[in-house]
């Protein structure tokens, strides 16, 4: 039986040493009174194999003198029990620093004595124990890994086996990073057999999949570099005392086509890009207000605003570049104009088409995924109200509804049924997930379905079709609407078969946050689950509210909700 007694200075690392020994299979008891050590040793010997490795911690907490400890050691000698004493110490300066960091009191700090005095007194009291120690470990400059390595050597009697448990696990980024991972390798840049029909339902254990992946030079280069990295890391991890290493290899996430516009779409994209690189944002181009409207009129280009927001959401740029592209001029003829809009306008001027300009801007900003206009045609949005009145222009709909105090009956594009960008249609057909919204119902979402080919592509796609409902109604657009009204409006414009599941927020908005919104006639969207389910559409709720003074979706929570629904409803 291995019988180890740990003693030493308070704050030097005795508890860490005991914890390390416990990980190495020792049965550990902290702060054991010295008088009980012989009886405990007899118990361990009597159990015959149950306690093969035992470690006890004893120090000044148990006794102000160590006479009892020496008596106990004498009895262990009489029992012919071999034992080791590991004495843990550190310099006074280091111990003071550690106590300052933990804000704990030293056990000998009494009667107004200083911490330094208490440490000095403890060192004197422990001197006889130090003289009896089998090993003295000074942790002043030791890392926790080095301490663990020394203990491994000690308990192995200098014959430590240089071994470490190395596990390699694979995962999909759509599920998030494995919590136990020490090293993570992102291999989404490698050719993916999932998109090869005959390989789609096989795994990496199947030879055809292996042959497909390893026939590419980039795979061979990657594995060679990983082997080189691990040949350097593993010996250093061993020297540090590491006994377990988990290497996680992450592959691609699902292909997502996100349809919409405005701030709702861009906010969702920020969350989704964490889980997959296969994102295509398909964005409406009916906006004619603000800075986008000015550039549309002056330069004859499609409105850049919603496109720019989506590009920025997917961009991987430095904070300064983010600030620059989001900067709005405050004076002169450019007052209110965004630099990002001007950047895209300039790119449009040197490109053959608007979608090419969008693609090139995405390349400059190294975006995750891609952003596509739903069409390259110059279109306007017209709304018809229940009172029979009409208004042309996306930016005018809000004011017309306020004046008429009438619900929107339907919207249409002028000219009607413009041709969709072929890449947008193909992205929908290839998608694993089609996400609609969140965003303005009549001015950001529905206009996409009025473009020829979009509704049919969504309907015919084998993707899981998800509608992310807004958290609130929208002043001047969906006043008085509930969730069912939103769904029916989309179906009336796009036709059936474009929504499989609705995702709704389940978190109530706090009254103090709701108050300023209520003054504007805005309310939290009411969910009537049964009414939506009667349409053959499933409903799932999640806590999606972003904490803070503004009511909006939490980007990461929404992304995780989308992926959760996809896992439940995906078509095999």
N, C-alpha and C positions, 0 to 999 in steps of 0.2 A: 504493500500500500504506500502510495505517495502522500506524505503528511507535511504540509507547508504551513508555516506560521508567518504571517505578514505583519510587520510592525514598522514604526518609523515616525517621521515628523507629520504633524497635521498640515494639510495643504500640499504635501509633497507628491501625492498620487496613489495612496494606498487603495482607495476605492476603485480607481481605474485599474490598478493591478489585479484586484480581486475580480473585477468584471471581466478582464482578459482571461484570467484563469478559469472563470466559469464558462466562457466561450470555448475553452480548451478541454472541457469535460470535468472540471473540478466541482465538487460540492462545497460551496462557500458559505461561511458564517461570519458576519461582521460584528465587531465589538463584543466578542465573547469574553466573559470574566475568566481570568487565568485559573481560578480554582476549579473551573468546570472542564478544563482541557483534558486531564487524564480520564475522567469519566466518559467524555465524548469519544476519546480515542478507543476506550474499551468497547463502547457501543459499536463503533465502526468496525473493529476487529471481529466482533461477535456476529455481525450480519453476513460475514463470509461472501464478499464479492459485491455487495450492494454499494459500498463506499470505497472504491479502489483509489480514488483521488480526492483528497480533502484539503481545503485551504481555510485557515482561520485568521481573522484580523483582530489584533489586540494592540492597544496603545494607551495613552494617558487618560482616555475617556473611561477606561475600566478601572484604573487604579493610579494613585499619585506616586506609588512606589512599585517596584517590579520584583519584590521578594516573592510574591505569590507565583509570578511567572517562572522564576528560577526553580522554585519548589516543584512546579508542574513539570518543568523540563527534566528534573531529576527523576520524577516518577516515570516519565516516558522512557528515560534511559534504563530504568529498572525493568520496564516492560519489554526491553530490547526492540523498541520501535524507532526506526530510523526517521528522522525529521530534518527539515531544512528551515532556516530562518532567513527570510528576505527582508532586508532593512531598506526602506525607501526614504530618501532625504532630498533636500534641495537647499540652495543658498538662501540666506535670510532675505535678501533683496527680492528673489523670485517668489518666495512664500508671501511676503508682504504684498507684492503685486497681485498675486492670485486672490488673496483675501479681499483686496480692494475691489477687484472685479466682481467677486461673488457677493460682497457686502455681508459676509457671515462673521460671527465673532469667534475668535480663537478660544479653545476650551480653557486656557489658562489666563485669559484676560479678566482679572478680578482686582478689586480694590484700586481701580483707577490706573492700573499698570498699562504701559503702551504695548502695541502689537510686537514691536521689536523686543521688548523685555520678556514678553510671554514666549516668544520663539526661542530666546536665549535660555530661559529656564527649562523649557521642554527639551532642548538639546542636551542640557546637563543631566536631566532625569533619565534620558534615553541612552546615555553613554554606555552603561553596562550591557544593555541589549545590543547596541551596535557592536560591542566587542565580541559578542557571542554569535554574530550573524554569519550565515553561510555565504551570503552574497550581499553586497552593498550597492544599491542602485541610486545614482544621483540623477534626478530628473530635471535639473536646472535648464539644460539645453536639449533635452530629449523631446522629440515629437511623440505623440501617442502611438504612432506606428512603430517607432524605434523601441519604445518601452515594451510593446507587445512582442517584438522580435527578440528582445533580451530574455523575456519570460519564457518564450518558446524554447530558446536555447537552454535555459536553466532547467526546465522541467524535463527536457529531453536528454539531460546529462551531457550536453555538448555534442550530441549525435542527432541533431535536428535533421529531419528529412526535408529537403527543399521541395515542397509541394504546395500547390494552390489549386483550389477547386475553380475551374474556369467553365462557365456555362455560356453558350451562345443561344440567344432567343431571337426569333423574328416577330415582327409586329407591323400593323398597319397604322400609319399616322392618323387615320380617321378615328382610331380608338384612343389616341393620346399616348404619351411616352410611358413605357413600363416604369413603375415606381422604383424597382430594385436595380435599374440599369446603372452601371458605372461608366461605361463607354457607349455612345450611341453613334451609329454610322447611318447616314441618310443615303440610300441607294436608289432613290427615285429617278436618278439620271440614267440608270441602266435600262436596256431594252426590257419591256415588260411582257412576259408570255401570256398574261391575262387577256390581252387584246388580240391574241391569235386564236381563232375559233376552236381549232383542234386541241389547243393546250389550255383553254380557259378553265376547264374543270379538273385539271391535274395539279399536283403540288410539286414543290421543290424536291421531293423524294423520288419523283418519277424521272427516268432517264431522258425522255424527250424534252422535258423542261430544262434539265441540266444542260443538255447539249445545245439547246437554243440560247441560253444565257451565256454560256462560255464560248460560243463561237465568235463573240465580239471582242475586239482588241481592248476596248475600254474596260470590259469585265476583267480580263487578264491583268491589265495595268493596275486596276483598283485592288485586286486581291494581292498582287505583289507588294503594293505600297502598304496595305494593312499588315501583311506578314512582317514587313520590315519594321513597322511601328511597334507591333506586338513583341518582336524579338528584342526591342529596346525596353519596352515598358515592363514586361513580365519579370525580368530579374530585379528591376528596381522596386516593383511592388513587393516581391518576396523579401528583399532586404528591409523594406519598411515594416514587414510583419503582416502584410495583407494575406488572408487565407481564402478569400472568396472574391471572384471577379465575374461580373455579369456583363456580357457584351451584347447589346441589342442592335439588330439590323432592321432598319425601317424601310418599308416599301411604299408603293404609291397609295394614295387615297382615291376615293371615287371621283368620276368625272361629273362635274356639276355645271349645269347651265342655269344661271340666275337671271330672271327676267324682271325688269322694272325700271327704276330711275329715282332721282331725288336722293335725299339723305338716308332714307330707309335702306335702299339697296347698298350704298357705299358702307354703311355701318355694318351690315351683315357680312359683306366681303372681308372686312377686317378680321372677323372671327373665323371665317371659313378658310382663309389662307394659312392658318396655323395647322390645319388638318389635311389639306390636299393642295397640290400644285395644279391640279387639273380643273381649273375654274375658267368658265367663259361667262362674262357679264354681258348681257344683251340689253341695250339701253335705248329708251325712247328718245326721239329727236324732235318732239313737238313743242319744246319749250320756246317761248318768244318774249320772255320778260327779263328784266334786270340786265346785267352785263352780257349775258348770252344773247338776249334780244337785240342789244346794240350792235354786237358784232355780226349778228345775222343780217341786220338791215344794212350796215355799212359795207360789209365784205361779201355778202351773198353766200356765206358759208352756213353749214348746219350748226345748231346751237352747241357750244362746247361745254356748258356748265355741268350737266349731269355726267357726261363722259369724263370730264376732268376729275370730278369727285370720285368716280370709280377707279380711275387710274391711280389717284393718290392713295386710295384705300388699299390697293394691291401693291403699291410701290415699296421697294426696299432701298431707301435713300437715307442720307444723313439728315439729322434734325434741321440743319440750316437750309437744305434744299427743300424740305417740307415747308418750312416757314416762308421761303421765297415764293414757292408756287402757290401758296395759300394767301399771299399778301394781296391786299386790296388798296388801290390808290385812293387817297382822300381828297386830293385837290386837282384842279384843272379839268381838261376835257376827258381825262381818264378816271375821274372820280367814281368810285364804286366798282371799277373794273378789277378783275382778278388777274394777277400776273400769269397764273396757270392757264387762264383762258387765252391770254395773248400769246403764250408759248404755243398752245395748240393751234391758234390762228396762223402763227408764223410757220409752223410745221405744215399746215394745210396749204400755205402758199407755195411751198417747195415740193409738194407731193402731188401725185396724179389724181388722187381722190381723197375724200374725207376719211374713209376707213383706213387707207394707207397712212394718212397723217396720224391717226389714232394708234395704229400699230407701231409706227416709228417713235412716237412719244413713249409708248410702253417700253420699247427697247431701251431708250435713253434712261428711263427710270428703273430699269430692271424689275419690272412688275412680276408678281407671281400670277400665272395664268394669262388671260388676255381679255381685252375689252372690245366689244363690237357695237357699232350702231345698228339698230334693228333694220334700217334702210339707209340708202345713200340719197334718197329723193327728198326734195324740199317739201315738207308737209306742214299743214296747219291743223289745229284741233278746233272742231266746232262742237258746241254743246247745245242740246235741245232740252228745254225744261217742260215740266208737266203742264204749265200754263200755255204752252205752244210757242213761247218766245225762244229765240236762238241768239247765240253770240259766237263770233269767230275770233279765235286767239286764246291760247292756253292761259295767258296772264289775265285775261278779262273775265274768265269764268267765275272766279271768286266774287268779284264786284257785281256781276250780273245776278248771281244767286242771292246776294245780299239785298239787292234792289227788288228783285222779283219775289223773294221769300218763297221760292218754289223749288221742289226737288229736281234734280237732273233726271231726265227720262233716258237719254242715251247720248253718246258722243260719237263723232265720226271724223275721219281724216279728210282733208281737202288738199290734193285730189284723193278720191277714195281708192282703197285697195292698192297702194303702191307696192312695188316688188320688194320682197325681203332681200337683205344681203345673203347670198348663198351660204357664206360661212356661218351665219347665224342659224340658218335652218339646219345645216349639217351638225352644228354643235348640239342642238336640241335632239336630233336623231341619235347621236352617239352617246348622249348623257346617261349616267346611272341615276342621277337625281336632277329633276327640273324644279327649281324653287321660284315661286311667284311672290313678289313682294319681299318684305313689307314696303309700304310707301303709299303715296296719294292714289286713291282708287281710280279716279277718272282721268287724272292728268299724268300719272307715272306708270300705272300698271296696264290699264285697259288699252291705251294707244298702241302698245306693242301687238296686241291681238287683232288690231284693225289693219295690220300690214299683211299683205297676201302671203300665205304659206306658213305663217307662224302658228296659228291655231291648229292647222292640220298636222304640222310637225309635232306639236306637243301631244295631240290626240293619238297619233300613230306611234309615238315613242314608247319603248318598253321601260322607260325610266319610272322611278317613283315620283309622282307629281305632287308637290307640297305647296300649299298656300300658307305663307306666314302672315297671320292676321295682325293688323295694327293693334297697339295697346289702347289708343284713344280714337275717338271720332275726330274729324278734321273740320275746323271752322270754315264755312264757305264752300264745303264740298260734300261732306257726309254727315251733316248735322242730323241727329235723331236716328241714325242708322245703328242697327245691331250687327253682330257677326253674320247672321243669315242674310241680311241685306247686301253685305259686301260680296258674299259668295254668289248670290243670285245675279248681281250686276255683272260679275265676270262671266258667268255662264250665258247670260243673255247676249253678251257681245262676242264671246269666243265660241259658244256652243258647248255641248256636253263633252265629257271625257277628258277635260283638261286639269282636273283636280282629283287626286286620290285621298289626300289627307290634309286637314287643316291643323296648323299649330297655333295655339292660343296661349296668352300669358295667364298664369293663375295667381299672381301676386297682386293683392289690392294696393291701390295707390294711397299712400298716407294722406289724411285730410289736409294737413298743413301744406303738402306739396300740391294737392289738387285744387286748393282755393283759388289761386290766380288763373288757372285754366278754366275753372267753372265760371268765372266772371266773363269769359269770352264765349261762353256757351258750349264749351267742349266737355265731353264726359268720357269716363272709362268705357271701352267697348263692352257691351253686354253680350255674353255668350249663351245662346240657346242651343245646346248640344243636339237635342232631339230634332230641331228643325233642320239642322245641317245634315244629320245622319239620315233623315228621310230622303235626302237627295242622293243617297248612296255614297256619301263622303264621310270618312272616318274623322274623328276629332281627338287630338291629344293635347293635353295642357302641361305646361312647364313654368317654373318660376323664372321669368325672363326680364323682369324690371331691373334696370340699372339703378343702383343706389345714387342718391343725389337730388338736387333741386329741380332737375329737368327730367321729364318723363320720356324715356326712350328704352329701346331694347339694350340689354347687355349683349355685346357682340359675341363673346365666347359662349355664353349660355345659349344663345340662339343657334350658333353653329353646332354645339353639342346636341341640342334638341333635334336639329335637322338630321344629323347622323344617327341618332337614336331611332328616329322614325324610319329612316331608310333601312336600318338593320331589321326592323320589325316587318316592314311592308315590301322590302325589295323583292323583285320578281326573279325567281331562281332560273 
